[in-house]
Amino acid sequence: MMLRLKDILVVRDKKPILRVNDLGLAQGERLAVIGPNGAGKSTFLKVLALLEQPTAGEIFFRGERVTAKNLLAFRRRMAVVFQEPLLLNTTVFDNVAQGLKFRGVSGSEAERRVDYWLDRLGIAELRHRRPLHLSGGEAQRVSLARAFVLEPEIIFLDEPFSALDFPTRIDLLEELGALLANTGATAVFVTHDFNEIPHLTDNVAVIDRGQPVYKGALKEILAGKVTLPVVRHLLRPLQKSRQINEYIK
């Protein structure tokens, strides 16, 4: 098992906002996490990514319990892409290289890896450009390059494309799906839109009121075999889009 949460509890202002009894992530697994606004999706991702310390419970990485002593070492084997690109006011090249510098990778090796991912994500011509002069899609490509250049064992993505227009979002989803398939990286992708999931995976975890209420195949949900009220609620936009498509036909 790559990553496992056991008896996790997160409390804020004396209120429990996340409970996970036992949830594991296998090597190479790509898991989409979906749920209503305020359900605890981002907190769930931050706990998995070792960015937030739970109030109680244990986290295991490759079978080893995460502690204060090994936390940083394990975190450096992961990468996170957020909804906002959070780019530094420097060149695209330097933004992508930043994480490598923190990990002690520099010189020709850093340049080789940065150039590879700039080219892979179609932004090589932007290497000298600054964030102010990037479109939303270009900025998120830089964020993806900054994550993949680290060669992470696990990559976490927190609604990275939700602020982009539909064509750009679909293009990036398809590219991300291909990248994950080619690299074999384990991935957790948070979304609020069922339409995004098939581009990346068939594995889904549904979060509702701070708890995972379903973990399994997307096709089971789409086939109507998962009857949880929260799932029916989340499916409504997808059903409406299907109705529109049928009307257009």
N, C-alpha and C positions, 0 to 999 in steps of 0.2 A: 504494500500500500504506500503510495507516494505521500499522502497527507491524510490525517485523521483528526477529527474533533470528537472529544469524549466529555460528556456532561458539562458542556459549555453554558455559562450564564453571563450575560452582560447587563449590568444595572446602571441606570443613569437617573439622578435625582430621585433615588429610592424606588425607581420603577424599572422592572425587568423589560428590556427591549429585544433581547435575543436569547433563545433557549435552543440548544442542539444536543440531543441525547447521545447520538452516535452517528457520525456521517464520515464516509471515507471517499477519497479520490484516488483512483488507480493510475499507475504509470501510463502516460499517453492518453488518458481520458480527457475529453473535451466536454465540459459541463456548462450548460446555459442555466442561469438563475433568473427566474421571473417572479413577479409578484406586484401587488398594488403599490401605489405611492405610500411611503411610510411603513412598509411591511418589515423593513429591516434588511433589505438586500445589500445595501452598501456596508452596513455594519458587519454582516455575514462575510462579505468579501474582505474587509479590512482585518477581521480576525483570522481568516484563512491565510491572508498575505502577511501575517505577523506585524501589521501596522497598528493594531489595537489590542491591548492586553485585556483579556476577559476577566470579569470579576471572580469567576470560579471555573474550574474545569481544566482539562489537559489537551494539549495539541501535540501530535506526533508527526515528525517529518522523517520519512523512510524508516519508520519503526523506532526512532529515537525521540524521547520526550524533549520538547522545546523548553529551555530554561533561560534565565538571564545570561548565563555564560555563553550559550551557543546561539542565542537569538540573532545576533548580527551576522554570524557566519551563515546561518540558514537563510536569512533575508537576502543575502547577496547572491543566492542561487535562484532568486525569483525576480520578476519584473512586473511593474504595474503601469497600466495606461488608464488615465482618468478621462472624464467627459471633457474637461477643459485641458488643452494641450500643456499649459504651464511651462512655456518655453522661456528661456533666459534671453536677455537682450544682447545676443551675440549672433554669430552666423549659424546657419543650419548645420554646417559641419561640426562646429564646436558644441552645439546642443546635443548632437548625436554622440559625440565623443565624451561628453561629460561623465557619464556613468563608468566608462572604461577607465578614466583617470582616477576615480575614487577606488577602483579595484586594482590599481597599479599597472594597468595596461597602457602603454604609451609608444611613441615612436612609430616605426614602420608597421608594426602589428596593429596598432590602433588605427592608423590610416587605412590599412588594407581592409579591416573589418568595417569601418565607417563607409568607405567607398563602395564596398560590396552591397551594403544595405541601402545606401542612397540609390544605387542603380537598381536594386531589386524592387524598390518601391517607387521607381519612376521619378525620382526627385534629384537626380545627380546634377542637373543644370541649376538647381537652387542652392548649391552648397555654400555660396558666398552671400546668400540673401539673409536678411534679418526678419524676425517674426512679424514685424509691422507690415511687411510687404508680402505676406503669405495669405492665401485664401484659407477658409476653414478646412477644406479638404486637404490642402497642402500641409497645413499645420498638424493635422492628425496623422498624415503620412510621416512627418518628422517624429511625432510621438511614437509611432509604431517602430520606426527605424531605431529610435533611442532605446526601445525595449528589446527588440530582437538582436541588436548588436551585442548585448550582454550574454547571448546564448543561454538564456534562463532555462532551468528545468521545469519551472511553472511560470506561466504568464497570466496575470489577472487583468481583466478589462471591465471597467465600470461605466457602462452606457457610453462608450467612446464616440459613437456616431450619431447620437440622438439629436444633436443640434445642427446636423447637416441636412441639406436638401435631399430629397428622395433619390434622384439619380446618383449623386455622389455617395450616399449611404450604401446603396446597393453595390456600386463598384467596389467600395472599400470592404464590404462584407465578403464579397466573392474573392477578393485578393487575400483577405485575412484567412478565409477558409482554406485556400490553396497553400498559404504559408504554414499554417498549423499542420496541415496534412504532410507537407514536405519536410518540415523540421521534426515532427513527432513530439513537439512540446506538449506537455500537459497544460490545459487552459481552463479558466473559469471566466465566463462572459456574462455580465449582468445586463439585463435588458427589461423593458416594460412592454415589448412588442413581439408577439409570437411570430410575426412575419420575418423577423431577423434570424430566428433560430435555425431553420433548415439550411441556410447558407453555411452554417458552422458545425452542426452536430445534431444527433437525434436524442441526446441525453439531456434531461431537464430536471431541475430541482425547483419546486414551487414553494415560495416563502409567503406565509400569511400570519400576520400578527406576531411577528418575531420568531416563528418556528417553521422549519421545513415540514410541509404537510404531504409532499409527494416527491419521490426521486425515481425516475424511470424513463421510459421511452416517450418521445414526443408523439410518435404515431399512435400510442395508446390514448393520449389526450385527444388528438384530432379525430380518432375513430369513435369518440364519445364514451370510452370505457372508464374514464376518470370523471366521477360525478360530483366532485367537491364544489360547493358554491363559488369559491374563489376562482376556480378554473373556469366555470361557466361565465363569470364576470370578465375574466381576462380574454376569453374567446370572442366576446361580442364584437370588438372592432374587426377581427378577422372574418367573422360571419358577415358583417356588413360589407366588407370589401368583396367578398365572394358574391354577395347579392348584386353589388354594382357591376361586377364583371359579367354576371349572367344577364343583367339588364342590357349592357353594352352589346353582348352577343346577339 
